[in-house]
Amino acid sequence: MIITTGNDPIPEIVQRAVSLAERTGCNYVPRDNLSLPKLVKRHGEEEVLVVLQEAVRLIRPGMPPMEFHPSMGYVRAKRILKGETDPLLSAADMIPGDSVLDCTAGLGTDSLLFSVYGGETSKVTALESSLPLYALLIEGMSQYTTGKERVNEAFRRIQVVNSDHLDYLRAQPDRSVDIVYFDPMFRVPLTDSASISPLRQYANGEALSLESVAEAKRVARKTVLLKEKALSGEFERLGFTELLRGSSKTSYGVIKIGN
C-alpha cells in the first residue's frame, strides 16, 4: 500500500501523510498531479490511502472508495451523551471507567461508543489486523472532527493496534481488561450498506475461533461480548448467551466472567 495526498497539498497535509507512512511502514509517494490509477500503475501497489485536508480515503482500483466516517456511530454517540441507553453498552454491562478491548475494530464505530461512555478514565484498545484499515483508522481517529468536542476527544483516546486478535489476546495477562468485544464480519451480509460493503474487501472474513473466545474469557474481568446476526448458530457454537432485541436483525451474545 502507498500513502499519498490530493493534488497541490499544503505542507501540513504532506507532513501528515509522511508521518502516517512512517508509522505504518508503508511508502509515501508524492502525488505529482498524477491520477490515482496512474499512481497505482507506476508503483505496482494495490491500495492507496489518500490524506486530504478534511478526510482520509482508502482506494483500491475497481472498488468503491472508503472514507473514514463514524456514520451512525455519531448519532448513537450523541444519544449516549444525552444520557440515553445503547444496546451495546447495556449488553456489555459497562460502567464509566471500564477498560475495553475491541478485537475487531473495523471502522471503529463500536470503539467510539465505548470511549464516549467510558469517559476520560476508560481505556479503549481497538485491534485491526488489516493494514489498510489500520492506517485508515489511526489517521481518521486522530484527525476527524465532529460538532461535539466530547466525541472528538473520545476518538483521540482510542488506542488502535495493528494485530491479529488471537495473537494479541495470548500476550495479555489474566483478568487485565474489563470487557472483551468481538464483531466479526457476518458470513452473509444483512444489507449492502455504503459503509459495510467497501469494508468487506479489506476486513478479516474468518469465523471467530473457540480459542479466541477461550483467551478472551481468560483476559476479561467482567464480560466477553459478541455481535452476530439474530438467532445465529455462532452464539451456541462459541458458548454465548444470546440477548434477543425484539425485531432487530442483530443480537449480542454475552459470557459473564465470575469473580
Secondary structure by P-SEA (a helix, b strand, c coil): cbbbbcccccaaaaaaaaaaaaaacbbbbbcccccaaaaaaaacccbbbbbcccbbbbbccccccccccccaaaaaaaaaaaccccaaaaaacccccbbbbbcccccaaaaaaaaaaacccbbbbbbbccaaaaaaaaaaaaccccccaaaaaaaaabbbbbccaaaaaaacccccccbbbbbccccccccccccaaaaaaccccccccaaaaaaaaaacccbbbbbcccccccccccbbbbbccccccbbbbbbbbcc
